[in-house]
Amino acid sequence: MPALLRQLSGLGGCTHPIRLDGHRTEHAVNTRTGEIGNVLHHLDSTALPAGHLLVRCNNRRTTRCAACAEVYRRDTFHLITSGLRGGKGIPERVAAHPRVFATFTAPGFGPVHNRPKGPARTVRPCRCGIVHDQEDAVLGTPLNPDAYDYEAAVLWNAHAGALWRRFSTYLRREVAKRAGLTQRALPAYARVSFAKVAEYQKRGAVHFHAVIRIDGPEGGDTPPPAWATAELLTDAIRAAATAARVDGPVIDGRAHAFTFGRQLDVRTIRSADFDGGQDLTERAVAAYIAKYATKGAETATGALDRPLKFLAELAQLDISDHARRMIRTAWTLGARKELEDLRLRAWAHMLGFRGHFSTKSRRYSTTLGALRTARAEWRAAQAASATADPTTYGNPEVGVDTTLVLARWVYAGTGLTDAEAWLAESIEPAPGAEGEPTHG
């Protein structure tokens, strides 16, 4: 029992771990002679208390695994933060570069229940005549579902990623124009970097939150030119967002084209101590973006957090009528041969959106992969310090300063048994149970 508790506690609270069968063996290697020496460590799944190796599911969705989603949220927070004030291999001087926080919305597909605000930020009645509570379930649902353009709403989500790529191309063009440069000459003077996350509005349409920054020619390692200002960047973003357009499919004689909505919010990001915290700060931006990195359509609209196998499943699901119609529309459109490249049936549970929820340009900051690698190396170092034999490993006199790892693992299932789940609920996660190094 104590050994099983130790194995379960190593999951850091993951409720749907992956079960693996197999083995892993580490051999000492003498780098001077190439000779493979003693076995330093051997792990066999059959000898483990659970009968399998249990590894975290690493699902980013809060609704699927709160513990793994929290690790993903923290990683996203540090990814965004390192691009705003340095750290994780990014120089601190990046905090002086022009940067803004921009929100890009979807266009309208028909009137929906909302909470409009007046000049004094007071909430006014909706078009239906009611002042809705902030948690009212009808918010975001159509005033007239039969007149709502569900087809365009689903196709917008399916093309949102392509529209963002078109925008990013136009943005570099607009920045170059304002600097008096050609688009081809711009990389010799400056680079535009970004990190963005997709969020579902209550009506089920995707919109984007993005940190956008101007750097020098080598990215965050070099200062931007004197002409690069937050005002220039803001102006370029507005022009590029207005110009960006993606032509969509023609369905039953109706041609679709996709642009961003008229509501575009662009605000300059200030340092953490700017103006007594009245302006948008680095930490606030990173926390806001990271929060939405772990959410999907199921959080905003009451839709699903996993794919459908059959449309008949919809009848058995406890979801809103609006989400049901969005999913049904995506499923129906997915049967059309001319739309097969959109894979709408596979992404019907996402209301047609098939892009990555968080993306960044290459030079913005560190990567999620680098953060995971750092965490894995830290875990390995902790394990090695507890189990290594100083007479055979890391001893320069012996010449063993590396290892050969032989491993073979096969998938054996997902989740915990009833008994394991009962035991796991009794475990209080210790601080740092995720095995994360200190974040500074």
Steps between C-alpha positions, in 0.01 A plus 500: 500500500771762581675421172176542303434831675849619403438402137165679492639812669755525218211578264453839663123463511445376142170312492532336157859371479630295209588141594808353333650151493871453440840562647786750516866427572787746551856379442818679599719592203871578515540783252876447472476137393138472385455204730147433628520431869269411786126550510439822691124474515234261375126557497245234408130582493405160642692580817317827562221508760234592243622230261568767235706812460262794555577825321303823501243551224620860442154605378472879484123509567385578851186293444706190420782519755527798733851409621658469154312808378650697789852400394417604143362833627816567699720414204299734278530773763879470503516480120309830473685663790847417366410684181389804698772544760767242421606177664507139377781590260349834392695818595336739746542794262208361300278681753597829335377393155167638370224248576122501505216274606242459222162326489353399163132408491277317255241679286129478579283211382176632645376681815571319828408556864767722657577758767554830315664776700431871496747791517542464877563124466152432634328191361206579275211271405557242228305525175255257656422769762660319794812598696674164511700382797866433426443125547177483302502184286337678206795739449652442157202307368311638196195719547351314203673162454325435169645819350850454646768421240630174646668404173714815493574470873642148463695587187643809671643278775640261238679786319606705805853354499549583132372852562754549779782388268381747237491773765855427615623537141316828459628625835864474392406678179332783692791538742743521207281759325500726808877466531552596137631153414400220267369181655809316374734754662322500840681196654833685470368766740227345712289192564141466616445229762179381660340248732125441482227288649153417366193552717137413438244774548170392652343496155750229400717713270877495546691818562870557562700668777857580396815660634674666204852643525754674276862385540830569330619294200608204720181490701491562875881495521529830311336838567237627257574802278411848625196525272340193663245624752186358659300765314640390163432136588143578605431687178646215294289241685179691434580536130599133461193374688275707276669377181527131592250284313473130415273376224297199606298237317199553276207302643177467305589809301593707808861623512657532845779741592643551849633810674546605861217673682479874545587477870880517514667587829871594499667617820862575583657271761684687773751378756376352825551823700376746237256768618404327821369193321234696310622386160508153352795323667718211388377267773134581435540425129683171558245383758209593272638312202602196706149475646346442157769254390328227704145564382306404190152520354363297790580779749336787310206333329436176686615297199714186510860442602552193282417398139169348395491155347140518382258790464242297692707560814375861502154393613643349819720795596411769751612804299337827401277519194734756345803274539297209367411692184862611450618139529224372274586765238868404509409131466269569204755721322763233562312263272553728198780381275619852419560563872678174584835679550345690795428170682194656660366173641825434684482853645123527547545491878719810459226671297721478191819655642798279419798721578741494793375679807833662577762588240796732477754621251839330516689790658241616753631303799576151622282206400268268688729216393801669659308548825395133503860395429628713787244339730594148386871572546435636846307185592777282360762691697299458819463127438868459411618679813292260710597174330834543325798293615795744531752216448378422148312806373640846447839401638776649280747235619276225363417702189125444514336832421210401277237230473340277239123472537311203354123519528186351353150610597158408361161652574298295750204726580387828651378599843509363853328197643228563757738415782777722360255789453384461861860507623592793274221710650659459841832646389570863579721637220822632645636838388687446177337161445508567129876473519547857383817690569461835672361760261652843530 
